[in-house]
Amino acid sequence: MNSRGIYVAIDIGTSKVCAIAAEPDHDDVLKVVGLSSSPSTGLRRGTIVDIQATADAIRTALDAIELSAGIKADYVTVGIAGEHIFSLNATGVIGIADPSNRSGDGELKISEEDVERVIESAKAVGLPIGRRIIHVIPQQFTVDDETGLRNPVGMTGRRLEAQVHLVTSATASTKNIITAVKQAGCQVRDFILEPIASAQSVLTEEEKKIGVGLIDIGAGTTDAIVMSKFGVEHTVSLPFGGNQVTSDIAGILRITEEQADGLKLKFGHCFTEDTKVDKVFDVKGAGGRQDRNMNESELSMYIEARMDEILRMVKANLADNGMLKHLNSGLVFTGGGSKIPGIVSLAKRVFDLPVRLGSPIGFIDTTEMIDSPEYATVTGLIAYAAKFQSEDKLGYDTGALRRMATKVTEFFKKNF
């Protein structure tokens, strides 16, 4: 938050960087006062490969929102995703043995400190060198033989168990993001896993309680999160996305990827049954090659084949991790890739579940832009910032990482 009470967040994507500025309005509603995006060429599959190019894209996006909101973005909340992300579920167990916590009848009462200790115990997993934990998300607790507890504080017992979801990233990747943001003239305030941010922005409380999956199809990655009544069950960032569709079109038609992306955005469809053979358009030949005509159905066959493959790989990941049983209310799709017409019909066929598109909810939008699945992540990031960040300007690399991790854990306990 800056001195005017405005929060800033950035979504550093493979194809573009989105930046947003928002301020609290009434009844916990956020008013978006700045939203922009700039092309990004410095990432591959969600991982920075060119720090300067990424910094330039960040700076371009920030310049636009600083101008519209009349602020200086010193501290920003940043989304993180990519093939360097790895998540797992873990369990911690402790004994309750502090005499000061005894209740009136001599039993041992569980305190906040006990909960912190058992979560620390769950974090004690062996990670390869070069990886770090960025999120510890409590799922449920067990006190003695009583399971499925969300908050055990105040209960009595002798054994406390915690099940948590751990999100880890490559240390080098997080450092590269920090460096790029610094070169853009600001500082990372918090990291948030992008599918978690998207879930905060577009999922309803009813969906979270019933059980739901969110799939965010970006340019270079496809991210997913599965939630049950106990919170976050699974997160994954898979190294494929809309760019693969563009590459397929370019290769088949022997045109540039820029041309292919234009055709995809203007005429693309990923469910051939709903297309029209009489909807014809021109395809300009590249390198002096002859122009040709193509109809919507032919183009959609190429798109559908790749999108079907992407969705089936996501489904395989969810099935391999035992997550399909949690999708009681179905799936919600976000991200730029979900804007291709026909995605809902295709996803229904692949998953055999209810499917809807997810757009940001709970915002007053002065930009008239955010009502789109592609802004799910960046609006989720700003929602996190407004709900949980205090006014102290704590940076991600100031030596206070432990304090930040505790705060982020508290956020997940309250919101997921």
N, C-alpha and C positions, 0 to 999 in steps of 0.2 A: 504494500500500500504506500502511495506517496502522500505528501502533505495535504492534498485535496481529498483524500479518502478514496482514490481510484486504484483499482487493482489491474495488473497487467499480466497476461499469459501468452505463451507462444507454443505453437505446435510445429515442430521442425520435421516436415515430411520429406519423402523422397522426391516428389515433384514440385512441392511448394512449401513455403513457410507462411503459416497463418498467425496473425497477432490480433489480440483483442484487449480492449480496455473497458472496464465496467465499474459502476459504483452502486452501493446499496440504495434501494428505493424504499417502498413501503412493504411491510409484511414479508420480509426476507426475499423480496423480488429484486433481481439485479437489472439495472438499466445499462444496456450496452451503449457506450459513447464513442467507441471507435472499433473498427474491424477492417482488416486489410490482409492481403496475401501478396507474395512475390514469388516468382519462379525460383526453384532450387535445383542446382546441379551438383551440389557438393556431397550428396548422400547416395549410397547404393544399398537397397534392401534395408533401409532404416538406419544404416551405420555410416558415420561421417568418413568420407574418403578424401575430402578437400576442405580443410578448416577455413581457409580464406574465403572460398566461394560460399560456404555456409554462413560465415560471419557477414558477408556482404548481403546475402538474402535476408538474414535476420534484421540487419540495419535498415534495409529498404522497407520491410514490413513495419518496423517500429517507427520509422520516420512518419509514415502515413497516419498511424493512430496517435502519435504524439501531437501531430498537427491538428487532428480533428478533436482530440480531447483536451488540448492545451496543457499537456503535462510533459515531464521528463521521466522516461521509464528507466529508473535506476536498478530496480529489482524485479525479476520476472519469475513466474512459475512456468516450468518447462515440462512438456510431455516427453516421455521416453518409450521407445519400442525398438523393434528390429530383431534380427536373427541372433544377436548377442544376449537376448533376454532368455532366462531359464527359470521356471517356477516349479515348486514342489510343495506338497503338504507334509507337515512334520508334527510330532507329538512331544510334549514335555511333561514330566511328572515330578512333583515335590511332596515332601511330607510337611504337615503343619505342626510345628513344634515350639512356637514362641509362647511362653507362659503368659505374656502380657495380653495375648489375644483370647484368653479363656473367657467364656461366657459365664453367666451366673451359676449355671449348673455344672461347671467344671469342664464342659466341652471346649474344643478349640475353635475359635471363630476365625473365618477367613477374612483377611484384610486386603486393601489395595496393594500393599507391599507383597503379599503372597502372590497375587495375580501377576505383578511385575516379575517376580522371581520365576514363576512357572513359564511365562512367556520367554524369558531369557533362557530357560532350560530348553525350550522348543527350538530356539535359534541355534543351539549348539550342534549344528550339523557340519559334517566335513565338506568344505567347498574346495574346489581346485584352486591353485594359486592363480591370482589375477581376477578373481570374482568377488563380488561383495553383495550383501543383502541390502536392497533398497526399500522393501516393504515387508512388514510383519503384520499380517491381517488375522486377528483372532476369529475362529469359526465357532467353536463351542467348548464348554468345560464339563468336566466330570468331578463330582465331589463324592468320594468313597464309591458307592455303587449307583449314584444318581447321575444319569447322563443327560445330554442335550441342553445344558444350561448356558444361557447367554451371559449372565453376570452373577458370579458366585459370591461376591462380596457380602459379608454379613451372615453367610450360611455357616453351619458348624460341620466339622469333619476332620479327618486326619490325613487324607490323601487328596491332592488336587492335581488334576490332569488337564492340559490344554491342547487342543488341536488348532493349528494355525496354518495359514497359507503364506509361504515365503516366496518373494520375488527377488531374483538375483540378476545382476548385470555384469558385464565385463568391466573391470575397473578402468581399463584404457578408454573404453567407449564413453563412460560418464565423464572422464577427464577431458576428452576431446570436445564434448558438448560444453563443458564449463569454459574451456579455452575459446571456443567459437563465440559464445555469448559475451565473454570478456572483450574479445576483439571487436564485437559489435557495440561496445560501450556501456554494458550493464552487467549485472551479476545474477546468477541463479539463486532464487529464493527457496525453491523446492523442486524436486523431481516427482512426477506422478506417472505411473504406468498408463499409457494411452487408453487401452480398453477400459480400465477402471474409471478414467476421466469420462469417457463416452457413456459408461453406465450411469454415472452421476447425473449426466445431462439429459438422457433420453428415456431411461427406464422409469416406470411407475412403481410406487411402493407395493402395489398389489402384485405386479409381476415379480418383484424381488422375493416377496413372501411365498408365492406359489412355486417359483422356480423358473428360470429363464436363461436363455443364452443370447449374447450380443456378439455379432460378427461385424467387424470394421474392415472393409475392403479398401485399402489404400493403394497408392501407385506401386510401391515396392514391397509392402508386407500386407498380410491379412492377419489381423489380431482378433482374438476371441476371449470372452469371459463367460463363465457359467456361474450362476448364483442360485442358491437355495435359501430356505428359511434360516439357515445358519450362516449366511453371508457368502463370501467368495469361495467357491469350490475349486475353480480351475482358471488359469490364465495361460495364454500361449501367443507367441508372435511367430508366424510362419513366413518364410522368405519368398513369398510370391504375391502378386497382386495385379492391378490393372495394367501395369507396364507389359506384362506377359501377353495380354490381349493385343495391345498395340503392336508389339513385336511380331506376333503372328500375322496380323493384317499386313504389316509392312513386308514381311517375307513372302507371303502368298501373292500379293499384288505387285511386288517389286517396286515399291514406292518408299519414300522416306518415312521415318517414324513420326515426323511432324505432320505429314500428310495423313498417315494412318490414324493418328490421334484425332485429327480434325474430322475424319470420316466417322470414327467411333462416337465422338461426341454429338455429331450432327445427325447421323443416320443409323447409329448402332442400336441393336436390340439383341437380347440374349435368350429369347424364347421364340424359336422360329415359327411355331404354330400360330403366333399372334401377328406375324408380319404379312406384308403384301408384296406379291410378285410384280404388281403393276406400279409400284413406287420406285421409279428409276432415277438414277443420278449419275453424273459424270465423275470419272476417276482420271485425274491428270497424270499422264505418263511422266516418269522421272527420267532425267538424263537424255531427253530427246525422244523417248519412246512414245509410241502412239497412244493417244487418249482412248479410253474405253468406257462403255456403259456398264452399270451394275445395278441390280435391284436390291431392295431391302432384305429380302429373304436370303439371297446368296451371302450377303455380308453377315447376316445374323448367324448363319451356319458356322462361320469361323469363330465368331464371338461366343456362341453357345457352347461349342466344343471345349474351349479353354475355360470358360466360367464354370461349366459343369465339372471339369476336372478339379478346379480350385475348391469348389464346394464339397466335392467328394473327399478331397484330402483333409479339409477341415472336419468333416463328419468322421473320417477314420481316426483323426487325432482325438476327438471327443469320445468315440467309442472305445479306443484303446485305453483311455484313462477313466472309463466307467462313468462318463458324464451325461450320456443320453437320458438316463433315468431321471435327471433333474429338470429336464426341459418341459415341465408340465404346462406352462403357458406359451410355449413355442419359442420362436426366434425373432430377434429384432436386428435389422441390418442398417449399418451406417457407413460413412466414408464415401469418398468420391466414386469408388467403383460401384456402389449400390445405386447410383443415379442412372445407370444404364437401364432403359426400359426392359421389362420382362424379368427382372431379378427376383421379384416376389413369386411369380409363377414357377420359375426354374427352381428356386429354393424349396418351394412346397413339394415339387416332384422329387427332389433329391432327399430331403429330410422327412417327408411325410408328416409335417407338423404345421401348425398355424405360423404364419410369417407376416410381419409388417415392417415398413420403413420407419426409422426413428429420427425425428428432428428434435432440436433443443426445445425444452419446455421450462417455464418459470422465468422468462426474461421479458423485459420491456426493450424492444429493439428500435433504437433511433436510426439505425443504419439501413433497415429494411432489407437485410441480407441473410440473417442467420437461420431463417426457416428452411434449412436444407440439411440433409444427412452429412454433408462434407464438413459441417461446422460442429459436429457432435463433440469431437475431442477438445477443441479449443474452448468451447463454452463450458465443458465439464471441468477443464483446468481452472477457469475463472470462477466457477462455482465453488471448487475446493478452496481457492484462495480467499474468497469472501467469507466462507463459512468458518474457516479455521485459522487463518493467519492473523497474528497480532500485529500491532503497529511497530514492534521492534524490527529493526532492519538487520535481521540475521541472515548472513549469506551462507551458501552451501559449503564454501571452502574456508570458513573462518575458524575451524577447529571445534565446532559445536555440533558435529554430526550426530552424536548420541542423543542430544537434546531434541534435534529435529526428528530422529527416528521415533522417539517416544511420542512426540506430538502427532506424527502421521498415524501411528498405531491407534492413538485415541480417536482420531478422525474416523478411521475405519470401524472402530467399535461402536461409534455413535451413528454412522450413516450406512453401514452395510451389515 
